């Protein structure tokens, strides 16, 4: 969990019940005045900073995280969802 805060009050990576939490300095109010493209870029940057901090602290291999970020950039920060159409007749037969 990446917490956006005005001032980092705890620089540790805290793990509770298998969830890592880290604070990243960011003015949340400024986010809402950004255009959609800048919001996407800023969100990715915040995520990357937080994950980089966790990966470093936990001594994890950064490769899968870097690949995920690279793919997001390659796809130009698109957030698309595709849902398969349910075959209603097949569902009725069950």
N, C-alpha and C positions, 0 to 999 in steps of 0.2 A: 504494500500500500504506500503510495507516494503522497505525502501530505504537503500541500503548498501553503507556506507560511510567510508572513511579513519578515520575521526574524527567526532564524534557526536557534531554538533554545536547547536542543538536544541533538548533537551531531552523530550519535550512535545509530546503528542499525538495530532495531529492536525486533525480536522474534517472539511472537505469542501464538500458541496453538498452530504452529506451522506457517504463520503469515509474517512476512518481514515488513517492517514499517520504517520509513525514512522521511526526514523533513528536507524539503527543497525550498530555498528562498524564491518567492515569486509573489508579485502584487496581483492577487486574484481579480481585483476590481478592474485592472487594466485589460484583462482578458475580454471583458464584455464590450469594449469599444473597438475591438479588432474586427477586421473583415474575416469572412469564413476561411480563406486561404491562410491568413496569418494565424488564426486560431489553430488550424491543423498543424502548421509548422511549429508553433509554440508548444502545443500539446506533445508532439513527438520529441521536441527538445527536452521538455520536463521529464517525460518518461525515460528518455535515454540517460539523463543526468542521475535520476533516481536508481535506475537499474544498474548503471555503471558503478554507483556507490555500493550497492548491495553485492554485486558480482565481485567487486574487489574485496569487500569485507569477508565474504564467505569463501573466497578462493575458488569460485566456480569458473568453468571454461566460458569465456565470453563469446565464443564462436556462434552458438545458436541465436543468441540475442542480437549480435551484429548482423547475422544473416536476415533475421526478421526485420530489423530496422532498414537494411539495404533493400529488402523487397518492398517495404512500405514506400520508400523513396522512389524506387523503380516504377511502382504503380501510381506515382504522382499523388500520393496521399488519398487515394480514392477509398471510400468506405461504402462498398456495395454488398448487398445481400441477395442471394438467389435462393428461392424456395421452390422445391419440386411441387408440382401440382398433384394433389391426391386424387387417385382414381376412385370416384365416389361409388361406382358400381362394385368394384372389388371390395370396398369396405362393407357394403351392404351384404355381400355374400358370406362374410365371416360370421 
